[in-house]
Amino acid sequence: MGVLLTADTAAAGQAAGGGMIMIIYIVCIFAFLYFFMIRPQKKEQKKMATMLSALEIGDCVLTNSGFYGIVIDITDDTVIVEFGNNKNCRIPMQKTAIAQVEKASAE
């Protein structure tokens, strides 16, 4: 009877150790996902938000569709961008459609 009890307690000890290893693996996977996927994405979103908040009239912008233009007017969530030399080509678009901003140089 004593031999059966020690075999049962040894099996229970191995099961508890296996559970701890599984928890450690899960924590490591979540840490990996956070540091290599979630954190860089939040960093990029913060960089984009600061870029769009610093947007001013006269800045040269590159849109997500690949067009370069000059910012003519800014409202809360939209901007009016002038494309090309034609003064009639002014298109309103969302701020989120801007991929890159080049500040106007002080001449």
C-alpha positions as CSV (number, residue, x, y, z in Angstrom):
1,M,0.0,0.0,0.0
2,G,2.9,2.4,0.8
3,V,4.4,1.8,-2.7
4,L,1.1,2.8,-4.4
5,L,1.0,6.1,-2.4
6,T,4.5,7.1,-3.4
7,A,3.8,6.3,-7.1
8,D,0.7,8.5,-6.9
9,T,2.4,11.4,-5.3
10,A,5.3,11.2,-7.8
11,A,2.8,11.3,-10.7
12,A,1.0,14.3,-9.1
13,G,4.4,16.1,-8.7
14,Q,5.2,15.5,-12.4
15,A,1.8,16.8,-13.4
16,A,2.2,20.0,-11.3
17,G,5.7,20.6,-12.8
18,G,4.3,20.1,-16.3
19,G,1.6,22.7,-15.6
20,M,4.2,25.2,-14.5
21,I,6.2,24.7,-17.7
22,M,3.1,25.2,-19.7
23,I,2.3,28.5,-17.9
24,I,5.9,29.7,-18.5
25,Y,5.6,28.9,-22.2
26,I,2.3,30.8,-22.5
27,V,3.8,33.8,-20.7
28,C,6.9,33.7,-23.0
29,I,4.6,33.6,-26.1
30,F,2.6,36.6,-24.9
31,A,5.8,38.5,-24.1
32,F,7.1,37.7,-27.6
33,L,3.9,38.9,-29.2
34,Y,3.9,42.1,-27.1
35,F,7.5,43.1,-27.8
36,F,7.6,42.1,-31.5
37,M,4.1,42.9,-32.7
38,I,2.0,45.1,-30.4
39,R,4.6,47.5,-29.1
40,P,6.1,48.5,-32.5
41,Q,2.6,49.0,-33.9
42,K,1.6,51.4,-31.0
43,K,4.9,53.2,-31.5
44,E,4.2,53.7,-35.2
45,Q,0.6,54.9,-34.4
46,K,2.0,57.4,-31.9
47,K,4.5,58.7,-34.4
48,M,1.8,59.1,-37.0
49,A,-0.4,61.0,-34.6
50,T,2.3,63.4,-33.7
51,M,3.1,63.9,-37.4
52,L,-0.5,64.7,-38.2
53,S,-0.9,67.0,-35.2
54,A,2.1,69.0,-36.4
55,L,0.6,69.4,-39.9
56,E,0.4,73.0,-41.0
57,I,-0.8,74.9,-44.0
58,G,1.8,75.0,-46.7
59,D,3.4,71.7,-45.9
60,C,4.2,69.3,-48.7
61,V,2.5,65.9,-48.1
62,L,2.7,62.5,-49.7
63,T,-0.6,60.6,-49.7
64,N,-1.1,56.9,-49.3
65,S,-2.0,56.7,-53.0
66,G,1.4,58.2,-53.9
67,F,0.5,61.8,-54.8
68,Y,2.5,64.8,-53.7
69,G,0.6,67.9,-52.8
70,I,0.5,71.1,-50.7
71,V,-1.8,71.5,-47.8
72,I,-4.2,74.4,-48.4
73,D,-6.7,74.1,-45.5
74,I,-7.0,72.0,-42.3
75,T,-10.1,71.1,-40.3
76,D,-10.6,68.6,-37.5
77,D,-10.2,65.4,-39.5
78,T,-9.9,66.5,-43.1
79,V,-7.4,68.5,-45.1
80,I,-7.6,70.2,-48.5
81,V,-4.6,69.3,-50.6
82,E,-3.6,71.0,-53.9
83,F,-2.0,68.8,-56.4
84,G,0.2,69.9,-59.3
85,N,0.6,73.4,-60.7
86,N,-3.1,73.7,-61.5
87,K,-4.8,75.8,-58.8
88,N,-8.2,74.2,-59.6
89,C,-7.0,70.7,-58.5
90,R,-7.8,70.9,-54.8
91,I,-9.1,67.7,-53.2
92,P,-10.4,67.3,-49.6
93,M,-9.2,64.2,-47.9
94,Q,-9.0,62.6,-44.5
95,K,-5.9,63.3,-42.4
96,T,-5.3,59.5,-42.1
97,A,-4.7,59.4,-45.9
98,I,-1.4,61.3,-45.4
99,A,1.6,59.0,-45.3
100,Q,4.5,61.5,-45.0
101,V,4.9,65.3,-44.3
102,E,7.7,67.5,-45.4
103,K,7.7,70.8,-43.7
104,A,7.7,74.0,-45.8
105,S,11.2,75.6,-45.7
106,A,11.4,79.1,-44.4
107,E,12.7,81.1,-47.3
